[in-house]
Amino acid sequence: MKPISARIDDLRKEVDNLTALRDEARSEWHRYADESIYYRNKSVDAEVRMHDLNNEIEYRLTEIAELEGSSK
């Protein structure tokens, strides 16, 4: 069995390694969270554009129908 001081040294090394892994995971988490926000905002913008364009299409189709109806 290892002396207590050796075990303490081993545990400190493990803590150092785990701390480095945790910091790496935290960095990835922040990066992906930022990307998620960015793409969510892009998605919302695209959805708004899509609905605006649908409204424009409907407006023009209505105008076409009215013009065709009045020309008969």
PLY file of the C-alpha trace (Angstrom):
ply
format ascii 1.0
element vertex 72
property float x
property float y
property float z
element edge 71
property int vertex1
property int vertex2
end_header
0.00 0.00 0.00
1.22 3.49 -0.83
2.12 5.89 1.92
-0.46 8.58 2.60
1.67 11.33 1.04
1.91 9.37 -2.22
-1.84 8.84 -2.26
-2.39 12.55 -1.64
-0.04 13.36 -4.55
-1.95 10.95 -6.81
-5.26 12.48 -5.82
-3.94 16.01 -6.47
-2.81 14.94 -9.95
-6.22 13.46 -10.61
-7.87 16.67 -9.43
-5.61 18.68 -11.74
-6.49 16.44 -14.70
-10.20 16.53 -13.90
-10.05 20.32 -13.53
-8.47 20.63 -16.98
-11.17 18.37 -18.47
-13.88 20.37 -16.72
-12.49 23.65 -18.04
-12.39 22.20 -21.56
-15.99 21.04 -21.23
-17.02 24.48 -19.93
-15.34 26.14 -22.89
-17.17 23.83 -25.32
-20.44 24.45 -23.52
-20.05 28.24 -23.82
-19.07 27.99 -27.48
-22.00 25.74 -28.38
-24.40 27.86 -26.33
-23.25 30.96 -28.24
-23.65 29.13 -31.56
-27.08 27.92 -30.51
-28.20 31.48 -29.77
-26.74 32.69 -33.08
-28.51 30.03 -35.12
-31.75 30.38 -33.17
-31.75 34.11 -34.00
-31.00 33.34 -37.65
-33.87 30.85 -37.66
-36.28 33.39 -36.20
-35.19 35.98 -38.79
-35.74 33.48 -41.60
-39.18 32.58 -40.25
-40.18 36.25 -40.11
-38.97 36.75 -43.70
-40.89 33.66 -44.80
-44.12 34.94 -43.25
-43.60 38.42 -44.71
-43.07 36.92 -48.14
-46.15 34.73 -47.76
-48.16 37.85 -46.95
-46.79 39.61 -50.04
-47.65 36.58 -52.21
-51.18 36.45 -50.83
-51.62 40.18 -51.40
-50.56 39.88 -55.02
-52.69 36.79 -55.64
-55.67 38.66 -54.24
-54.93 41.62 -56.49
-54.65 39.30 -59.51
-58.00 37.69 -58.64
-59.65 41.11 -58.26
-58.24 42.34 -61.59
-59.31 39.17 -63.36
-62.78 39.49 -61.83
-63.17 43.09 -62.90
-62.03 42.41 -66.47
-64.85 39.91 -67.10
0 1
1 2
2 3
3 4
4 5
5 6
6 7
7 8
8 9
9 10
10 11
11 12
12 13
13 14
14 15
15 16
16 17
17 18
18 19
19 20
20 21
21 22
22 23
23 24
24 25
25 26
26 27
27 28
28 29
29 30
30 31
31 32
32 33
33 34
34 35
35 36
36 37
37 38
38 39
39 40
40 41
41 42
42 43
43 44
44 45
45 46
46 47
47 48
48 49
49 50
50 51
51 52
52 53
53 54
54 55
55 56
56 57
57 58
58 59
59 60
60 61
61 62
62 63
63 64
64 65
65 66
66 67
67 68
68 69
69 70
70 71
